[in-house]
Amino acid sequence: MLYVQSLTKSFDGFKAVNNANLDVQQGEIVAVIGPNGAGKTTLFNLITGILKPDSGHVLFKGEDITGLSSHEVCRKHISRSFQIVNVFNRLTVFENTQISILSRERRTWNLVTPSSKLAVDETNELLKNVGLFEKKDRTSSTLSHGDRKVLDIAMALGVNPQFLILDEPTAGMSPEETTRCIDLILGLREKFGLTILFCEHDMEIVFRIASRIMVMVRGATIIQDTCNEVRRNQVVQDAYLGESDVCLM
Amino acid sequence: MAMGTLSRRNRIWWIAAIVIPCLAPIALPRFYVYLFSIILLFGLLATSNDFPLGFGGIYQFHHAVFYGVGAYGTALTIMKSGLSPWLAFIIGPLIAAFLSLVMGIICIRLSKLYFGMLQISVGSLVWVVVYRWYSFTGGDNGIYDITVPDILSSYQGAYYFTLIITGISLYLMYRILKSPYGSVLQGIRDNPVRSAMMGINVKRHQLLALIIAGFFAGVAGTLFVVVDNTVFPDMLFWTFSLEATIMCLLGGWLTFLGPLLGAAIIVVIRTFASTYTVYWGLVLSIIFVLVIFFLPNGILGWIQELYQRRTKLAEVKE
């Protein structure tokens, strides 16, 4: 479904992403792992048009989407959540989600009809799906961190994606919130038939839910393979796993 | 019960807000009626400034250009073309909106402070043209004794016209902010990257906000022509833009009625301060500094905060 071919991006000579390769098949859950600063978020930014790559290609369903701007990428049914919570702080939970749905329905140029009469049922439905319905009238900045992360995911879902990119969905969450969030993601995937690409520091989660794993070190792809192969791979153990305290076996 | 008294109190406020401005010209002397007209049209100017500033997150720092160009557009159409003044009242704002589109296309490629700085520069070019082009705009003399329709030539007529047009304009802007476009615009203010990732073309939505703001600034400029029958280049000068921005900040730039309140306060202070001192700029900058330090969300924003804190306390007690 998604192919990334030798993607490269440098900032002032520093190669943040250097020859990254990735493929994601329809219906898969693929994890990107790597030490801090490996270029995972930059890779996601390149795929979603927030940054423009220096070289390389991104193909989505056979179509070249390299260098498209974010809103065009979104129209191809790719959506994402962010590592650092990225919601509309001064708006309510309901409004945050509603904007996403209005955007999908291409109603953003409507200057006449009050928003309060549009896409209300759908927004409520989506909020029920992610479990934020009771908090829909709260200003999003007053939510707990975990709820804001979930709201971020809800906003990504509002545009009806086929392909969902999650940048550290559980970062900064308590263990209970993490469990809830992962169950939520898996449930949503079932329900909407999503293909998911995510990155995560919690190896337990990665090995539990990912069907394949891509390992990045210093901007480059080392390997992309099934969990077992990645576990066994000597280069990965040396380059990445050896440095951290995370026990994989 | 609590809801009942609240809505009754609200109704009294609404009735007062409608009746008092309508009766003002009957009860008040000419000077105060003029002052009320100025407050209304400056309120409209400040609200239209706040449309991109407080609701679109666009640093609209040189808003007076569109106000001045709207006023000049109306005045020149009346004086030079021989068209009906009523027609000129529409042409003026449309010229302002068009200028806003052109300047918007130039400036919108930059964001935040850089946008504001570029807008001040480009806007100052417009000011120079108006200021120096003696044969067309009258240069620093401006244009005097602009003929308006008979019904508007009395000060009461001008006042009622200003009141009605300001009311309609504010209502229209309010409706736009409550529409899907308005929601999206506020989303862009809070987080442009996120908005783009939701399939929204950020720059185009911002450009429309600038055009709408330019149009209503032009309407305010036209109202000034009706009330004062003059135009002069200072209307486009950047210090006046600063004044409009301070009105927004003082009243509460994240609230809809804040800029109107800010305009009322600034106009009243200026009117009475000018009888004591010529250093109006100094007074204004002191107000500006005080607002930034003590009321970062403006007066209405502060009241809103107090109100929210009180309701939250009540919830906790329950």
Chai-1 contact restraints between the chains, C-beta under 6 A:
chainA,res_idxA,chainB,res_idxB,connection_type,confidence,min_distance_angstrom,max_distance_angstrom,comment,restraint_id
A,S70,B,A196,contact,1.0,0.0,6.0,A-B,restraint_1
A,S70,B,M197,contact,1.0,0.0,6.0,A-B,restraint_2
A,H71,B,A196,contact,1.0,0.0,6.0,A-B,restraint_3
A,H71,B,G199,contact,1.0,0.0,6.0,A-B,restraint_4
A,H71,B,I200,contact,1.0,0.0,6.0,A-B,restraint_5
A,H71,B,N201,contact,1.0,0.0,6.0,A-B,restraint_6
A,C74,B,M197,contact,1.0,0.0,6.0,A-B,restraint_7
A,C74,B,G199,contact,1.0,0.0,6.0,A-B,restraint_8
A,R75,B,G199,contact,1.0,0.0,6.0,A-B,restraint_9
A,N86,B,N191,contact,1.0,0.0,6.0,A-B,restraint_10
A,N86,B,R194,contact,1.0,0.0,6.0,A-B,restraint_11
A,F88,B,G187,contact,1.0,0.0,6.0,A-B,restraint_12
A,F88,B,D190,contact,1.0,0.0,6.0,A-B,restraint_13
A,F88,B,N191,contact,1.0,0.0,6.0,A-B,restraint_14
A,N89,B,D190,contact,1.0,0.0,6.0,A-B,restraint_15
A,R90,B,D190,contact,1.0,0.0,6.0,A-B,restraint_16
A,E95,B,S183,contact,1.0,0.0,6.0,A-B,restraint_17
A,I99,B,S183,contact,1.0,0.0,6.0,A-B,restraint_18
A,I99,B,V184,contact,1.0,0.0,6.0,A-B,restraint_19
A,I99,B,G187,contact,1.0,0.0,6.0,A-B,restraint_20
A,S100,B,M198,contact,1.0,0.0,6.0,A-B,restraint_21
A,L102,B,P180,contact,1.0,0.0,6.0,A-B,restraint_22
A,S103,B,M198,contact,1.0,0.0,6.0,A-B,restraint_23
A,S103,B,G199,contact,1.0,0.0,6.0,A-B,restraint_24
A,S103,B,I200,contact,1.0,0.0,6.0,A-B,restraint_25
A,R107,B,P180,contact,1.0,0.0,6.0,A-B,restraint_26
A,T108,B,P180,contact,1.0,0.0,6.0,A-B,restraint_27
A,T108,B,V184,contact,1.0,0.0,6.0,A-B,restraint_28
A,T108,B,I200,contact,1.0,0.0,6.0,A-B,restraint_29
A,N110,B,S179,contact,1.0,0.0,6.0,A-B,restraint_30
A,N110,B,P180,contact,1.0,0.0,6.0,A-B,restraint_31
A,L111,B,I176,contact,1.0,0.0,6.0,A-B,restraint_32
A,L111,B,S179,contact,1.0,0.0,6.0,A-B,restraint_33
A,L111,B,Y181,contact,1.0,0.0,6.0,A-B,restraint_34
A,P114,B,K178,contact,1.0,0.0,6.0,A-B,restraint_35
A,S115,B,P180,contact,1.0,0.0,6.0,A-B,restraint_36
A,S115,B,S183,contact,1.0,0.0,6.0,A-B,restraint_37
A,V159,B,M198,contact,1.0,0.0,6.0,A-B,restraint_38
A,V159,B,G199,contact,1.0,0.0,6.0,A-B,restraint_39
